Structure formats: C-alpha cells, structure tokens
Amino acid sequence: MRRPTRDRLVSLALLAPSVIVIAVFVYGFIAFSGYASLTRWDSLMPDFTFVGLRNYERLFAIPRFQIDLGNIVTFTGLFIPICLIVGFLLAVLLDQRVRGENLFRSIFLFPMAISAVVTGVAWRWMLDPGTAGGAHGVNALLDGAGLGFLKNGWYTDPAIGIKAVVIAAGWQMSGYAMAMYLAGLRSVPQELREAARIDGAGELGVYRHVVLPLLRPITLSAAIILGQIALNLFALVVSMTGPGPGFSTDVPALFMFETTFRASNFAQGAAIAMLMLVLVALLVVPYLIHTFRHEVRA
C-alpha cells in the first residue's frame, strides 16, 4: 500500500512546478488583466480606482474598434474555409501516392515553418501595387501574363484591405490543414472505399459519402485551431500592412497593442484583451465540452 502512495506523491511533486507556473503566469495574469480592465489606469502611473464596465462601454463607441471587429470576422470567415479547402485538395493529391510525395509534402508544409513576420514582409512585397513607373510582384506577373485588367491595389485598397492579408495567411497555414487531412485520409480503411466502388460509387461519390464523413472530427479540430489563430492575428498584420488606409487591415490585437503600449491606456488595452479572450473562448470551450462528452461516452 505504501508504493502507490509514494508514486502518487512523486507524480504530484513533478507536476507541482508546472502547475504553479501556469497558475501564476497564465491564469494569474488573466485575472489581473480582467481587474485592470475595470479600473481607471489610463497612464503610466497605475490607478486601480474601480470604474466598472466604463472601459468596455467606451470601447464599443470607438469607430476603430467597430471596424476591427468587422475585419476580424471577415478574416476568420475567409481564412478558415480557404485553409480547409486548399489543405484538403492538397491532401487528396498526395494521397494518390504520387512520385516524390515526401518532397511535395515538405514543400507544402514549408510555409508553416516560416515566421509570421517573414511571411508578412514577403507578401508585402509580392502584393505591392507598384507605382506609375511599373508594377511590382503579383501585379507584374499579371502584366506579363496579359492579365493586366486583374491588377489592383491589394492591401492599399480599402475595399480589399483585410482580404489581402487572408491570401498571405492562407498560404502560410494551408499546409497545416493538408497535414491533418493527409493523416486522416491514410487512416480511412481501403475496404470501405472498395465497398463503395462495388456499390457503384465513383471517386467523387467515395469521397462524398465515405471519406468526408469520416474526416469530420479532423475538419472540426482544424477549424478550431485555425479559428484561434485568426482571432489572435497580430504579427502578420504588423509586418505586412499595419492598420492600413482607413483601418482596412486593422485588427483588435494591433489596436490593443497601440492602446496599451503607445497610448499608455492600460485599462482600455486590458478591456480589448479580455474581449479577445472571450471571442477565443466562445470558439474553443464548446469544442472542449463536445470532445470531453464524446470521450466519456466512448
């Protein structure tokens, strides 16, 4: 009876440092930010005078924040489907056991290994609209291909704005969705596919009625992770566009950074941070509850 007790104590002792660090530097700081958002701390000197929800009321009255919310909704609504669709198509191609599969898999995954800052700088150049003297990047390629009518201002055009950032983000993260889908495709039993073919289903029918239903958990997991990445968008925007003309590429994280560390309005910045946390929680918590219930039933 002593051995299990000793092993349990050793396990708790090994876990204790990590639990303490997470409790202090994650949940402790979240609690501090939540409290700071309810105070009058609007300068370098801390002022913890309680003002309730006043910072939140002021925040929703700021036009820039209203634009930011629209931008992040647009970005998330485009970013997730693009990554999932492109990733799935790439995974299907690789699942055909093409020659040089390892090389192609590495090529598709390579953008994910690049930092968001490098990605932003590279796509800032590629989507540079150019000058009157000549086009640059993608616009130059369109000119060379005789498709000059497709040229536009990209991230310098307020009508496109955040959609240009979606292109760069989709390029970077589609490989992640591809890797997840490829692992899922390789786990689909060949017997199920053959049975569907014997029943008269074509290849599209096999994917529609057999493969895609089995990939739903992977699709959900990928969408949750990509959604969390989208809602926390920051480095890519900073390095690629900044707030953009008319805040057309601005996002809540960038607004929070400028409010907190440039305007020194720590209470308002904390309010933005807490709202971002709520947005992420609305996406992640239902998924965690669903996963936990599924594991309990299993």
C-alpha positions in Angstrom: 0.0 0.0 0.0 3.0 2.3 0.5 4.2 2.0 -3.1 1.1 3.6 -4.8 1.1 6.4 -2.2 4.8 7.1 -2.8 4.4 7.0 -6.6 1.5 9.4 -6.3 3.5 11.9 -4.2 6.4 11.7 -6.6 4.0 12.4 -9.5 2.5 15.4 -7.7 5.9 16.7 -6.9 6.9 16.5 -10.5 3.7 18.3 -11.7 3.7 20.9 -9.0 6.2 23.3 -10.6 4.4 23.4 -13.9 1.0 23.8 -12.2 2.3 26.7 -10.1 3.9 28.4 -13.1 0.7 28.1 -15.2 -1.4 29.2 -12.3 0.7 32.4 -11.8 1.8 33.4 -15.3 -1.3 32.3 -17.2 -4.4 32.4 -15.0 -3.0 34.9 -12.6 -2.2 37.4 -15.4 -5.6 36.8 -17.0 -7.2 37.6 -13.6 -5.0 40.7 -13.3 -5.9 41.9 -16.8 -9.6 41.4 -16.1 -9.3 43.5 -12.9 -7.2 46.2 -14.7 -10.0 46.5 -17.4 -12.4 47.6 -14.6 -10.1 50.4 -13.3 -9.1 54.0 -14.3 -5.5 53.0 -15.2 -5.0 55.3 -18.3 -1.4 56.5 -17.8 2.0 55.1 -16.9 1.2 55.5 -13.2 -1.1 52.7 -12.0 -4.5 53.8 -10.9 -6.7 51.0 -9.6 -9.8 53.1 -9.0 -12.7 50.9 -9.8 -14.9 52.2 -12.6 -16.9 49.1 -13.5 -17.7 48.5 -17.2 -17.0 52.0 -18.3 -13.9 51.0 -20.3 -16.0 48.4 -22.2 -18.7 51.0 -22.9 -16.2 53.4 -24.3 -14.5 50.7 -26.3 -17.6 49.8 -28.3 -18.2 53.5 -29.0 -14.8 53.8 -30.8 -15.2 53.6 -34.6 -11.8 52.0 -35.0 -12.8 49.1 -32.7 -16.0 48.6 -34.6 -14.0 48.4 -37.9 -11.6 46.0 -36.2 -14.4 43.6 -35.2 -15.7 43.6 -38.8 -12.2 43.0 -40.1 -11.6 40.0 -37.8 -14.9 38.5 -38.6 -14.2 38.9 -42.4 -10.7 37.5 -42.0 -11.9 34.5 -39.9 -14.8 33.8 -42.3 -12.4 33.6 -45.3 -9.3 32.3 -43.7 -10.7 29.0 -42.3 -12.6 27.9 -45.4 -9.6 28.7 -47.7 -7.2 26.7 -45.5 -9.6 23.8 -45.2 -10.4 23.6 -48.9 -6.8 24.1 -50.1 -5.5 21.7 -47.5 -8.0 19.0 -48.3 -7.3 19.2 -52.1 -3.5 19.0 -51.5 -4.0 16.1 -49.1 -6.1 14.3 -51.8 -3.4 14.8 -54.4 -0.7 13.5 -52.1 -2.9 10.5 -51.1 -2.6 9.3 -54.7 0.9 8.1 -53.8 2.5 10.4 -56.3 6.2 10.1 -57.1 8.2 12.5 -54.9 5.5 12.6 -52.2 7.9 13.4 -49.5 9.3 16.4 -51.4 5.9 17.8 -52.2 4.8 17.3 -48.6 7.8 19.2 -47.4 7.1 22.0 -49.9 3.5 22.3 -48.8 4.5 22.4 -45.1 7.4 24.8 -45.5 5.3 28.0 -45.3 4.1 27.0 -41.8 7.7 26.8 -40.6 8.3 30.4 -41.6 7.5 33.0 -39.0 4.5 35.3 -39.5 6.9 38.3 -39.7 8.9 36.8 -42.6 5.6 35.9 -44.3 4.2 39.4 -43.9 7.4 41.0 -45.3 7.4 38.6 -48.3 3.8 39.1 -49.1 4.0 42.9 -48.6 6.5 42.9 -51.5 4.5 40.4 -53.6 1.3 42.4 -53.2 2.9 45.8 -53.7 0.7 47.6 -56.2 3.7 49.3 -57.7 3.9 52.9 -59.0 3.1 54.8 -62.1 6.5 53.7 -63.5 5.7 50.0 -63.3 4.0 47.2 -61.4 5.7 45.0 -58.8 5.2 41.5 -57.5 1.9 39.8 -58.4 0.8 42.8 -60.5 3.9 42.5 -62.6 3.2 38.8 -63.1 -0.4 39.7 -64.2 1.0 42.2 -66.6 3.4 39.7 -68.0 0.6 37.1 -68.5 -1.5 39.6 -70.3 -4.0 39.8 -67.4 -3.3 43.4 -66.5 -7.0 44.0 -66.0 -6.8 42.0 -62.8 -4.3 44.3 -61.2 -5.4 46.2 -58.1 -4.1 47.9 -55.1 -4.3 44.9 -52.8 -3.7 45.9 -49.2 -3.5 49.6 -50.2 -7.1 49.4 -51.4 -9.6 49.9 -48.6 -12.2 47.8 -50.5 -9.8 44.8 -50.4 -7.8 45.5 -47.2 -8.1 42.5 -44.9 -8.7 40.2 -47.8 -5.1 40.7 -49.0 -4.0 39.5 -45.5 -6.2 36.4 -45.9 -4.1 35.5 -49.0 -0.8 35.6 -47.1 -2.3 33.8 -44.0 -4.0 31.1 -46.2 -0.7 30.5 -48.0 1.1 30.0 -44.7 -1.4 27.8 -42.9 -2.9 25.6 -45.7 -0.1 23.2 -45.2 -1.2 22.6 -41.6 -4.7 21.6 -42.8 -3.1 19.4 -45.5 -1.0 17.5 -42.9 -4.1 16.9 -40.8 -6.2 15.8 -43.7 -3.5 13.6 -45.1 -3.2 11.7 -41.8 -6.9 11.3 -41.8 -7.0 10.0 -45.4 -4.3 7.5 -44.6 -6.4 6.1 -41.7 -9.5 5.5 -43.9 -9.7 1.7 -44.5 -9.3 0.8 -48.1 -12.1 -1.8 -47.6 -14.6 0.9 -47.1 -13.6 2.6 -50.3 -13.6 -0.6 -52.3 -17.1 -1.5 -50.9 -18.4 1.9 -52.0 -16.9 1.3 -55.5 -18.5 -2.1 -55.7 -21.8 -0.5 -54.9 -21.4 1.7 -57.9 -20.0 4.9 -56.4 -17.5 6.9 -58.4 -14.4 8.5 -56.9 -16.4 11.7 -56.1 -19.0 9.6 -54.5 -16.5 7.7 -52.4 -15.1 11.0 -51.1 -18.5 12.5 -50.6 -20.2 9.5 -48.8 -17.3 7.7 -47.2 -14.2 9.8 -46.8 -15.6 13.2 -45.9 -18.0 11.9 -43.1 -15.0 10.1 -41.5 -12.9 13.3 -41.7 -15.5 15.4 -39.8 -13.6 15.2 -36.5 -10.4 16.4 -38.3 -12.2 19.2 -40.0 -13.7 20.4 -36.7 -10.3 20.2 -34.9 -8.5 22.0 -37.8 -11.3 24.7 -37.9 -11.0 25.3 -34.1 -7.2 25.7 -34.2 -7.3 27.9 -37.4 -10.0 30.0 -35.8 -7.9 30.6 -32.7 -5.0 31.7 -34.9 -7.3 34.0 -36.8 -8.8 35.7 -33.8 -5.2 36.3 -32.4 -3.9 37.8 -35.7 -1.2 40.3 -35.0 2.4 39.7 -36.3 1.3 39.1 -39.9 -0.6 42.4 -40.0 2.1 44.4 -38.2 4.8 43.2 -40.7 2.6 43.3 -43.8 0.2 46.2 -43.7 -0.1 47.9 -40.3 -3.6 49.4 -39.7 -3.9 50.1 -43.4 -5.8 53.0 -45.1 -9.0 53.8 -43.1 -8.1 50.9 -40.7 -8.9 48.5 -43.5 -6.4 45.9 -42.3 -6.5 46.8 -38.6 -7.3 44.0 -36.0 -8.2 44.0 -32.3 -4.7 42.7 -31.3 -3.0 45.6 -33.0 -5.4 48.1 -31.6 -4.8 46.6 -28.1 -1.0 46.9 -28.6 -1.2 50.5 -29.6 -3.7 51.4 -26.9 -1.6 49.8 -24.2 2.0 50.4 -25.1 1.8 53.5 -27.2 -1.1 55.4 -25.7 -0.4 54.0 -22.2 -4.1 53.4 -21.6 -3.6 50.1 -19.8 -7.2 49.8 -18.6 -8.6 50.2 -22.2 -6.0 47.8 -23.6 -6.9 45.2 -20.9 -10.5 45.5 -21.9 -9.6 44.8 -25.5 -7.6 41.8 -24.4 -10.4 40.4 -22.3 -12.8 40.7 -25.2 -10.4 38.8 -27.4 -10.2 36.2 -24.7 -14.0 35.9 -24.8 -14.0 35.5 -28.6 -11.5 32.7 -28.4 -13.4 31.1 -25.5 -16.6 31.1 -27.5 -14.8 29.2 -30.2 -12.7 26.8 -28.1 -14.9 26.0 -25.0 -17.8 24.4 -26.9 -15.3 22.2 -28.8 -13.6 21.1 -25.5 -17.0 20.3 -24.0 -18.0 18.3 -27.1 -14.7 16.4 -27.0 -15.0 15.7 -23.3 -18.5 14.3 -23.7 -17.5 12.2 -26.6 -14.6 10.7 -24.7 -16.9 10.0 -21.7 -19.4 8.2 -23.9 -16.6 6.2 -25.6 
